[in-house]
Amino acid sequence: MKLNILPGLLAIIFLLSGGAKLVSLPFEIEAFARWGYPFWFMYLTGVLEVAGAIGLLLPRLSALAGACLAGLMVGAVLTHVIHAEWPMLVIAGSIMLLAAWHGWRGREDIMQLLRGIKN
């Protein structure tokens, strides 16, 4: 039996982060306002994070969800760079790298999934 905790760990992170955006926790509202992003973007980001967290837990979609979430995290990393939020940059960058690693490690699963869609 292959034990892989990375998708579960990432799912928890993205479920909590996305959930905080969807329920409009004050720190999320303040952050998006500080960055100058509209509130609809906060909700969109929350939906994408929660959907990605669910995808991480589905074996067939897990690697693809990781790759997509890594792409989403590029925006978070750039936001933290632009606003000189260095501690948050380290956290967001680490999460991005872990999600990218999960996607890369499952690249054969992604290719198989894409071949199945193509046919």
N, CA, C and O atoms as a GROMACS GRO file, in nm:
protein
  476
    1MET      N    1   0.084  -0.117   0.000
    1MET     CA    2   0.000   0.000   0.000
    1MET      C    3   0.089   0.125   0.000
    1MET      O    4   0.179   0.138   0.083
    2LYS      N    5   0.063   0.213  -0.092
    2LYS     CA    6   0.142   0.334  -0.106
    2LYS      C    7   0.078   0.445  -0.022
    2LYS      O    8  -0.036   0.483  -0.044
    3LEU      N    9   0.154   0.496   0.074
    3LEU     CA   10   0.106   0.604   0.160
    3LEU      C   11   0.157   0.736   0.104
    3LEU      O   12   0.277   0.756   0.090
    4ASN      N   13   0.063   0.825   0.074
    4ASN     CA   14   0.099   0.954   0.018
    4ASN      C   15   0.020   1.061   0.092
    4ASN      O   16  -0.099   1.078   0.068
    5ILE      N   17   0.088   1.132   0.181
    5ILE     CA   18   0.018   1.232   0.262
    5ILE      C   19   0.012   1.369   0.195
    5ILE      O   20  -0.066   1.455   0.237
    6LEU      N   21   0.093   1.390   0.092
    6LEU     CA   22   0.098   1.523   0.031
    6LEU      C   23  -0.038   1.570  -0.021
    6LEU      O   24  -0.076   1.684   0.008
    7PRO      N   25  -0.113   1.488  -0.097
    7PRO     CA   26  -0.243   1.539  -0.143
    7PRO      C   27  -0.337   1.571  -0.027
    7PRO      O   28  -0.413   1.668  -0.035
    8GLY      N   29  -0.334   1.493   0.077
    8GLY     CA   30  -0.420   1.521   0.193
    8GLY      C   31  -0.380   1.649   0.263
    8GLY      O   32  -0.467   1.728   0.301
    9LEU      N   33  -0.251   1.671   0.280
    9LEU     CA   34  -0.202   1.793   0.342
    9LEU      C   35  -0.240   1.916   0.258
    9LEU      O   36  -0.289   2.015   0.312
   10LEU      N   37  -0.217   1.907   0.128
   10LEU     CA   38  -0.254   2.017   0.039
   10LEU      C   39  -0.405   2.041   0.039
   10LEU      O   40  -0.450   2.155   0.035
   11ALA      N   41  -0.482   1.933   0.043
   11ALA     CA   42  -0.628   1.947   0.044
   11ALA      C   43  -0.673   2.022   0.169
   11ALA      O   44  -0.761   2.108   0.161
   12ILE      N   45  -0.615   1.992   0.283
   12ILE     CA   46  -0.650   2.063   0.406
   12ILE      C   47  -0.616   2.211   0.393
   12ILE      O   48  -0.697   2.297   0.428
   13ILE      N   49  -0.496   2.240   0.343
   13ILE     CA   50  -0.452   2.380   0.328
   13ILE      C   51  -0.549   2.456   0.237
   13ILE      O   52  -0.595   2.564   0.272
   14PHE      N   53  -0.580   2.399   0.120
   14PHE     CA   54  -0.664   2.470   0.025
   14PHE      C   55  -0.811   2.475   0.068
   14PHE      O   56  -0.881   2.571   0.038
   15LEU      N   57  -0.857   2.372   0.138
   15LEU     CA   58  -0.994   2.375   0.189
   15LEU      C   59  -1.009   2.486   0.294
   15LEU      O   60  -1.108   2.559   0.294
   16LEU      N   61  -0.912   2.497   0.383
   16LEU     CA   62  -0.918   2.602   0.486
   16LEU      C   63  -0.903   2.741   0.424
   16LEU      O   64  -0.975   2.834   0.459
   17SER      N   65  -0.809   2.754   0.333
   17SER     CA   66  -0.785   2.884   0.269
   17SER      C   67  -0.905   2.927   0.184
   17SER      O   68  -0.951   3.040   0.192
   18GLY      N   69  -0.954   2.835   0.101
   18GLY     CA   70  -1.070   2.866   0.018
   18GLY      C   71  -1.195   2.889   0.100
   18GLY      O   72  -1.274   2.978   0.070
   19GLY      N   73  -1.212   2.809   0.203
   19GLY     CA   74  -1.327   2.825   0.291
   19GLY      C   75  -1.327   2.961   0.360
   19GLY      O   76  -1.432   3.023   0.376
   20ALA      N   77  -1.208   3.008   0.401
   20ALA     CA   78  -1.197   3.139   0.465
   20ALA      C   79  -1.241   3.250   0.370
   20ALA      O   80  -1.302   3.348   0.412
   21LYS      N   81  -1.210   3.234   0.243
   21LYS     CA   82  -1.252   3.333   0.144
   21LYS      C   83  -1.402   3.326   0.120
   21LYS      O   84  -1.469   3.429   0.110
   22LEU      N   85  -1.455   3.206   0.111
   22LEU     CA   86  -1.598   3.190   0.081
   22LEU      C   87  -1.689   3.237   0.194
   22LEU      O   88  -1.801   3.282   0.168
   23VAL      N   89  -1.642   3.227   0.318
   23VAL     CA   90  -1.724   3.275   0.430
   23VAL      C   91  -1.687   3.418   0.469
   23VAL      O   92  -1.734   3.470   0.570
   24SER      N   93  -1.604   3.481   0.388
   24SER     CA   94  -1.567   3.623   0.404
   24SER      C   95  -1.508   3.653   0.542
   24SER      O   96  -1.552   3.747   0.609
   25LEU      N   97  -1.411   3.574   0.584
   25LEU     CA   98  -1.346   3.606   0.711
   25LEU      C   99  -1.278   3.742   0.701
   25LEU      O  100  -1.224   3.777   0.596
   26PRO      N  101  -1.282   3.819   0.809
   26PRO     CA  102  -1.232   3.958   0.804
   26PRO      C  103  -1.089   3.970   0.750
   26PRO      O  104  -1.059   4.064   0.676
   27PHE      N  105  -1.000   3.877   0.787
   27PHE     CA  106  -0.862   3.891   0.741
   27PHE      C  107  -0.851   3.874   0.589
   27PHE      O  108  -0.763   3.932   0.527
   28GLU      N  109  -0.940   3.794   0.530
   28GLU     CA  110  -0.940   3.778   0.384
   28GLU      C  111  -0.994   3.905   0.317
   28GLU      O  112  -0.938   3.952   0.218
   29ILE      N  113  -1.101   3.959   0.371
   29ILE     CA  114  -1.158   4.083   0.316
   29ILE      C  115  -1.054   4.195   0.322
   29ILE      O  116  -1.036   4.268   0.225
   30GLU      N  117  -0.987   4.207   0.436
   30GLU     CA  118  -0.885   4.311   0.452
   30GLU      C  119  -0.770   4.292   0.354
   30GLU      O  120  -0.720   4.388   0.297
   31ALA      N  121  -0.728   4.167   0.335
   31ALA     CA  122  -0.616   4.139   0.244
   31ALA      C  123  -0.653   4.174   0.100
   31ALA      O  124  -0.576   4.242   0.032
   32PHE      N  125  -0.767   4.131   0.053
   32PHE     CA  126  -0.806   4.159  -0.085
   32PHE      C  127  -0.827   4.308  -0.107
   32PHE      O  128  -0.798   4.361  -0.215
   33ALA      N  129  -0.879   4.378  -0.005
   33ALA     CA  130  -0.893   4.523  -0.015
   33ALA      C  131  -0.756   4.590  -0.020
   33ALA      O  132  -0.734   4.682  -0.099
   34ARG      N  133  -0.664   4.544   0.063
   34ARG     CA  134  -0.529   4.601   0.067
   34ARG      C  135  -0.458   4.582  -0.067
   34ARG      O  136  -0.382   4.669  -0.111
   35TRP      N  137  -0.483   4.468  -0.130
   35TRP     CA  138  -0.418   4.438  -0.259
   35TRP      C  139  -0.488   4.508  -0.375
   35TRP      O  140  -0.435   4.512  -0.486
   36GLY      N  141  -0.606   4.562  -0.351
   36GLY     CA  142  -0.680   4.630  -0.456
   36GLY      C  143  -0.757   4.537  -0.548
   36GLY      O  144  -0.793   4.575  -0.659
   37TYR      N  145  -0.783   4.415  -0.502
   37TYR     CA  146  -0.859   4.319  -0.582
   37TYR      C  147  -1.008   4.330  -0.548
   37TYR      O  148  -1.042   4.356  -0.433
   38PRO      N  149  -1.095   4.313  -0.646
   38PRO     CA  150  -1.239   4.318  -0.618
   38PRO      C  151  -1.283   4.196  -0.536
   38PRO      O  152  -1.219   4.091  -0.540
   39PHE      N  153  -1.391   4.212  -0.464
   39PHE     CA  154  -1.435   4.102  -0.377
   39PHE      C  155  -1.484   3.981  -0.455
   39PHE      O  156  -1.474   3.869  -0.406
   40TRP      N  157  -1.535   4.000  -0.577
   40TRP     CA  158  -1.575   3.884  -0.656
   40TRP      C  159  -1.454   3.795  -0.683
   40TRP      O  160  -1.468   3.673  -0.697
   41PHE      N  161  -1.336   3.856  -0.691
   41PHE     CA  162  -1.214   3.778  -0.716
   41PHE      C  163  -1.179   3.694  -0.594
   41PHE      O  164  -1.126   3.583  -0.609
   42MET      N  165  -1.208   3.744  -0.476
   42MET     CA  166  -1.186   3.666  -0.354
   42MET      C  167  -1.273   3.541  -0.355
   42MET      O  168  -1.228   3.432  -0.321
   43TYR      N  169  -1.400   3.559  -0.395
   43TYR     CA  170  -1.492   3.444  -0.398
   43TYR      C  171  -1.453   3.346  -0.508
   43TYR      O  172  -1.460   3.224  -0.488
   44LEU      N  173  -1.411   3.396  -0.623
   44LEU     CA  174  -1.365   3.308  -0.731
   44LEU      C  175  -1.244   3.227  -0.686
   44LEU      O  176  -1.237   3.106  -0.709
   45THR      N  177  -1.150   3.294  -0.622
   45THR     CA  178  -1.031   3.225  -0.571
   45THR      C  179  -1.071   3.118  -0.469
   45THR      O  180  -1.017   3.008  -0.470
   46GLY      N  181  -1.165   3.151  -0.382
   46GLY     CA  182  -1.212   3.054  -0.283
   46GLY      C  183  -1.276   2.933  -0.348
   46GLY      O  184  -1.250   2.820  -0.306
   47VAL      N  185  -1.358   2.955  -0.449
   47VAL     CA  186  -1.422   2.843  -0.520
   47VAL      C  187  -1.316   2.754  -0.585
   47VAL      O  188  -1.323   2.632  -0.577
   48LEU      N  189  -1.217   2.817  -0.650
   48LEU     CA  190  -1.112   2.740  -0.716
   48LEU      C  191  -1.028   2.661  -0.615
   48LEU      O  192  -0.991   2.547  -0.641
   49GLU      N  193  -1.000   2.720  -0.501
   49GLU     CA  194  -0.922   2.650  -0.398
   49GLU      C  195  -1.000   2.532  -0.341
   49GLU      O  196  -0.943   2.424  -0.322
   50VAL      N  197  -1.128   2.550  -0.312
   50VAL     CA  198  -1.208   2.440  -0.258
   50VAL      C  199  -1.225   2.329  -0.363
   50VAL      O  200  -1.215   2.211  -0.331
   51ALA      N  201  -1.251   2.367  -0.487
   51ALA     CA  202  -1.263   2.267  -0.594
   51ALA      C  203  -1.131   2.192  -0.610
   51ALA      O  204  -1.130   2.070  -0.629
   52GLY      N  205  -1.020   2.265  -0.603
   52GLY     CA  206  -0.889   2.199  -0.613
   52GLY      C  207  -0.864   2.105  -0.496
   52GLY      O  208  -0.807   1.997  -0.515
   53ALA      N  209  -0.906   2.144  -0.377
   53ALA     CA  210  -0.890   2.058  -0.259
   53ALA      C  211  -0.968   1.928  -0.277
   53ALA      O  212  -0.918   1.820  -0.243
   54ILE      N  213  -1.087   1.937  -0.330
   54ILE     CA  214  -1.166   1.816  -0.356
   54ILE      C  215  -1.096   1.731  -0.463
   54ILE      O  216  -1.087   1.609  -0.449
   55GLY      N  217  -1.048   1.796  -0.568
   55GLY     CA  218  -0.977   1.724  -0.674
   55GLY      C  219  -0.854   1.653  -0.623
   55GLY      O  220  -0.822   1.543  -0.670
   56LEU      N  221  -0.784   1.711  -0.528
   56LEU     CA  222  -0.665   1.648  -0.471
   56LEU      C  223  -0.698   1.515  -0.405
   56LEU      O  224  -0.613   1.425  -0.400
   57LEU      N  225  -0.819   1.502  -0.353
   57LEU     CA  226  -0.859   1.380  -0.282
   57LEU      C  227  -0.914   1.272  -0.373
   57LEU      O  228  -0.938   1.159  -0.329
   58LEU      N  229  -0.934   1.305  -0.501
   58LEU     CA  230  -0.983   1.207  -0.598
   58LEU      C  231  -0.864   1.153  -0.676
   58LEU      O  232  -0.804   1.227  -0.754
   59PRO      N  233  -0.829   1.025  -0.657
   59PRO     CA  234  -0.706   0.972  -0.716
   59PRO      C  235  -0.689   1.002  -0.865
   59PRO      O  236  -0.579   1.034  -0.910
   60ARG      N  237  -0.794   0.992  -0.941
   60ARG     CA  238  -0.784   1.014  -1.086
   60ARG      C  239  -0.753   1.160  -1.120
   60ARG      O  240  -0.688   1.187  -1.221
   61LEU      N  241  -0.797   1.253  -1.036
   61LEU     CA  242  -0.780   1.396  -1.062
   61LEU      C  243  -0.670   1.461  -0.977
   61LEU      O  244  -0.638   1.578  -0.997
   62SER      N  245  -0.614   1.388  -0.884
   62SER     CA  246  -0.525   1.445  -0.784
   62SER      C  247  -0.406   1.521  -0.843
   62SER      O  248  -0.381   1.635  -0.803
   63ALA      N  249  -0.335   1.461  -0.936
   63ALA     CA  250  -0.217   1.527  -0.994
   63ALA      C  251  -0.257   1.650  -1.074
   63ALA      O  252  -0.191   1.753  -1.066
   64LEU      N  253  -0.364   1.640  -1.151
   64LEU     CA  254  -0.412   1.754  -1.229
   64LEU      C  255  -0.453   1.868  -1.136
   64LEU      O  256  -0.424   1.984  -1.163
   65ALA      N  257  -0.520   1.834  -1.027
   65ALA     CA  258  -0.560   1.937  -0.930
   65ALA      C  259  -0.437   2.003  -0.870
   65ALA      O  260  -0.435   2.125  -0.851
   66GLY      N  261  -0.334   1.925  -0.840
   66GLY     CA  262  -0.211   1.981  -0.787
   66GLY      C  263  -0.146   2.078  -0.884
   66GLY      O  264  -0.102   2.186  -0.845
   67ALA      N  265  -0.140   2.039  -1.011
   67ALA     CA  266  -0.080   2.126  -1.113
   67ALA      C  267  -0.161   2.255  -1.128
   67ALA      O  268  -0.104   2.364  -1.138
   68CYS      N  269  -0.293   2.242  -1.131
   68CYS     CA  270  -0.379   2.361  -1.144
   68CYS      C  271  -0.366   2.453  -1.023
   68CYS      O  272  -0.362   2.575  -1.038
   69LEU      N  273  -0.360   2.395  -0.904
   69LEU     CA  274  -0.344   2.476  -0.784
   69LEU      C  275  -0.207   2.544  -0.780
   69LEU      O  276  -0.194   2.656  -0.731
   70ALA      N  277  -0.106   2.476  -0.832
   70ALA     CA  278   0.027   2.540  -0.840
   70ALA      C  279   0.018   2.663  -0.930
   70ALA      O  280   0.076   2.768  -0.899
   71GLY      N  281  -0.053   2.650  -1.041
   71GLY     CA  282  -0.073   2.765  -1.130
   71GLY      C  283  -0.147   2.877  -1.060
   71GLY      O  284  -0.113   2.994  -1.077
   72LEU      N  285  -0.248   2.843  -0.983
   72LEU     CA  286  -0.323   2.943  -0.907
   72LEU      C  287  -0.232   3.014  -0.807
   72LEU      O  288  -0.244   3.134  -0.785
   73MET      N  289  -0.142   2.938  -0.747
   73MET     CA  290  -0.053   2.994  -0.646
   73MET      C  291   0.050   3.089  -0.705
   73MET      O  292   0.108   3.170  -0.632
   74VAL      N  293   0.074   3.082  -0.835
   74VAL     CA  294   0.164   3.179  -0.899
   74VAL      C  295   0.109   3.320  -0.875
   74VAL      O  296   0.184   3.413  -0.845
   75GLY      N  297  -0.022   3.335  -0.887
   75GLY     CA  298  -0.085   3.465  -0.861
   75GLY      C  299  -0.066   3.510  -0.717
   75GLY      O  300  -0.041   3.628  -0.691
   76ALA      N  301  -0.078   3.417  -0.624
   76ALA     CA  302  -0.057   3.451  -0.483
   76ALA      C  303   0.087   3.494  -0.458
   76ALA      O  304   0.112   3.592  -0.389
   77VAL      N  305   0.181   3.420  -0.516
   77VAL     CA  306   0.323   3.454  -0.499
   77VAL      C  307   0.352   3.593  -0.556
   77VAL      O  308   0.418   3.674  -0.491
   78LEU      N  309   0.302   3.620  -0.676
   78LEU     CA  310   0.325   3.751  -0.737
   78LEU      C  311   0.262   3.863  -0.654
   78LEU      O  312   0.320   3.971  -0.641
   79THR      N  313   0.144   3.838  -0.600
   79THR     CA  314   0.079   3.937  -0.514
   79THR      C  315   0.166   3.970  -0.394
   79THR      O  316   0.182   4.086  -0.359
   80HIS      N  317   0.221   3.868  -0.330
   80HIS     CA  318   0.305   3.890  -0.213
   80HIS      C  319   0.436   3.960  -0.250
   80HIS      O  320   0.488   4.039  -0.171
   81VAL      N  321   0.490   3.932  -0.367
   81VAL     CA  322   0.610   4.003  -0.413
   81VAL      C  323   0.579   4.150  -0.436
   81VAL      O  324   0.651   4.238  -0.389
   82ILE      N  325   0.472   4.177  -0.510
   82ILE     CA  326   0.434   4.316  -0.542
   82ILE      C  327   0.412   4.399  -0.416
   82ILE      O  328   0.447   4.517  -0.412
   83HIS      N  329   0.354   4.336  -0.313
   83HIS     CA  330   0.322   4.409  -0.191
   83HIS      C  331   0.426   4.389  -0.080
   83HIS      O  332   0.403   4.426   0.035
   84ALA      N  333   0.539   4.331  -0.117
   84ALA     CA  334   0.652   4.313  -0.024
   84ALA      C  335   0.609   4.244   0.106
   84ALA      O  336   0.650   4.284   0.215
   85GLU      N  337   0.529   4.140   0.092
   85GLU     CA  338   0.483   4.062   0.208
   85GLU      C  339   0.570   3.935   0.215
   85GLU      O  340   0.527   3.826   0.178
   86TRP      N  341   0.692   3.954   0.264
   86TRP     CA  342   0.793   3.849   0.255
   86TRP      C  343   0.760   3.723   0.334
   86TRP      O  344   0.780   3.613   0.281
   87PRO      N  345   0.711   3.731   0.458
   87PRO     CA  346   0.676   3.606   0.527
   87PRO      C  347   0.566   3.527   0.453
   87PRO      O  348   0.574   3.404   0.442
   88MET      N  349   0.466   3.598   0.402
   88MET     CA  350   0.359   3.530   0.329
   88MET      C  351   0.409   3.475   0.195
   88MET      O  352   0.359   3.375   0.145
   89LEU      N  353   0.509   3.543   0.138
   89LEU     CA  354   0.570   3.494   0.014
   89LEU      C  355   0.634   3.357   0.037
   89LEU      O  356   0.621   3.267  -0.046
   90VAL      N  357   0.702   3.342   0.149
   90VAL     CA  358   0.765   3.213   0.180
   90VAL      C  359   0.660   3.104   0.192
   90VAL      O  360   0.678   2.994   0.140
   91ILE      N  361   0.552   3.134   0.262
   91ILE     CA  362   0.445   3.036   0.280
   91ILE      C  363   0.379   3.002   0.147
   91ILE      O  364   0.366   2.884   0.112
   92ALA      N  365   0.338   3.104   0.072
   92ALA     CA  366   0.272   3.081  -0.057
   92ALA      C  367   0.365   3.010  -0.155
   92ALA      O  368   0.323   2.922  -0.229
   93GLY      N  369   0.492   3.049  -0.154
   93GLY     CA  370   0.589   2.984  -0.242
   93GLY      C  371   0.608   2.838  -0.208
   93GLY      O  372   0.620   2.754  -0.297
   94SER      N  373   0.611   2.806  -0.081
   94SER     CA  374   0.625   2.667  -0.037
   94SER      C  375   0.505   2.583  -0.079
   94SER      O  376   0.520   2.471  -0.128
   95ILE      N  377   0.385   2.639  -0.060
   95ILE     CA  378   0.263   2.568  -0.101
   95ILE      C  379   0.262   2.549  -0.251
   95ILE      O  380   0.225   2.442  -0.300
   96MET      N  381   0.302   2.652  -0.326
   96MET     CA  382   0.308   2.641  -0.471
   96MET      C  383   0.404   2.530  -0.514
   96MET      O  384   0.370   2.450  -0.601
   97LEU      N  385   0.521   2.524  -0.452
   97LEU     CA  386   0.619   2.421  -0.489
   97LEU      C  387   0.570   2.281  -0.454
   97LEU      O  388   0.592   2.187  -0.531
   98LEU      N  389   0.503   2.266  -0.340
   98LEU     CA  390   0.449   2.135  -0.304
   98LEU      C  391   0.340   2.092  -0.402
   98LEU      O  392   0.335   1.976  -0.443
   99ALA      N  393   0.252   2.184  -0.439
   99ALA     CA  394   0.146   2.151  -0.535
   99ALA      C  395   0.206   2.118  -0.671
   99ALA      O  396   0.162   2.025  -0.738
  100ALA      N  397   0.307   2.195  -0.712
  100ALA     CA  398   0.374   2.168  -0.840
  100ALA      C  399   0.443   2.032  -0.838
  100ALA      O  400   0.440   1.958  -0.936
  101TRP      N  401   0.506   2.000  -0.726
  101TRP     CA  402   0.573   1.870  -0.712
  101TRP      C  403   0.471   1.756  -0.725
  101TRP      O  404   0.496   1.656  -0.791
  102HIS      N  405   0.356   1.774  -0.661
  102HIS     CA  406   0.253   1.670  -0.669
  102HIS      C  407   0.204   1.654  -0.814
  102HIS      O  408   0.185   1.542  -0.861
  103GLY      N  409   0.185   1.766  -0.882
  103GLY     CA  410   0.145   1.759  -1.022
  103GLY      C  411   0.252   1.695  -1.109
  103GLY      O  412   0.221   1.613  -1.195
  104TRP      N  413   0.377   1.732  -1.088
  104TRP     CA  414   0.487   1.677  -1.167
  104TRP      C  415   0.501   1.527  -1.143
  104TRP      O  416   0.521   1.449  -1.236
  105ARG      N  417   0.491   1.489  -1.018
  105ARG     CA  418   0.504   1.347  -0.983
  105ARG      C  419   0.394   1.264  -1.047
  105ARG      O  420   0.414   1.146  -1.077
  106GLY      N  421   0.279   1.325  -1.069
  106GLY     CA  422   0.166   1.254  -1.129
  106GLY      C  423   0.145   1.288  -1.276
  106GLY      O  424   0.034   1.272  -1.327
  107ARG      N  425   0.249   1.335  -1.343
  107ARG     CA  426   0.233   1.380  -1.482
  107ARG      C  427   0.184   1.270  -1.574
  107ARG      O  428   0.114   1.297  -1.672
  108GLU      N  429   0.219   1.146  -1.546
  108GLU     CA  430   0.167   1.035  -1.628
  108GLU      C  431   0.016   1.020  -1.609
  108GLU      O  432  -0.056   0.991  -1.704
  109ASP      N  433  -0.030   1.039  -1.487
  109ASP     CA  434  -0.175   1.036  -1.462
  109ASP      C  435  -0.246   1.147  -1.538
  109ASP      O  436  -0.354   1.127  -1.592
  110ILE      N  437  -0.183   1.265  -1.541
  110ILE     CA  438  -0.242   1.379  -1.613
  110ILE      C  439  -0.248   1.347  -1.762
  110ILE      O  440  -0.350   1.371  -1.827
  111MET      N  441  -0.140   1.293  -1.817
  111MET     CA  442  -0.137   1.260  -1.960
  111MET      C  443  -0.241   1.153  -1.992
  111MET      O  444  -0.309   1.162  -2.094
  112GLN      N  445  -0.255   1.053  -1.907
  112GLN     CA  446  -0.356   0.950  -1.929
  112GLN      C  447  -0.495   1.008  -1.924
  112GLN      O  448  -0.581   0.971  -2.005
  113LEU      N  449  -0.520   1.098  -1.833
  113LEU     CA  450  -0.650   1.163  -1.822
  113LEU      C  451  -0.678   1.245  -1.949
  113LEU      O  452  -0.789   1.241  -2.003
  114LEU      N  453  -0.579   1.318  -1.994
  114LEU     CA  454  -0.597   1.401  -2.115
  114LEU      C  455  -0.617   1.315  -2.240
  114LEU      O  456  -0.694   1.350  -2.328
  115ARG      N  457  -0.547   1.203  -2.246
  115ARG     CA  458  -0.568   1.111  -2.360
  115ARG      C  459  -0.710   1.056  -2.359
  115ARG      O  460  -0.771   1.038  -2.465
  116GLY      N  461  -0.762   1.028  -2.240
  116GLY     CA  462  -0.899   0.978  -2.229
  116GLY      C  463  -1.001   1.081  -2.271
  116GLY      O  464  -1.103   1.046  -2.330
  117ILE      N  465  -0.975   1.208  -2.243
  117ILE     CA  466  -1.066   1.316  -2.286
  117ILE      C  467  -1.060   1.332  -2.436
  117ILE      O  468  -1.163   1.357  -2.500
  118LYS      N  469  -0.942   1.319  -2.493
  118LYS     CA  470  -0.921   1.338  -2.636
  118LYS      C  471  -0.994   1.233  -2.719
  118LYS      O  472  -1.046   1.262  -2.827
  119ASN      N  473  -0.998   1.112  -2.667
  119ASN     CA  474  -1.059   1.001  -2.744
  119ASN      C  475  -1.206   0.999  -2.732
  119ASN      O  476  -1.272   0.913  -2.789
   0.00000   0.00000   0.00000
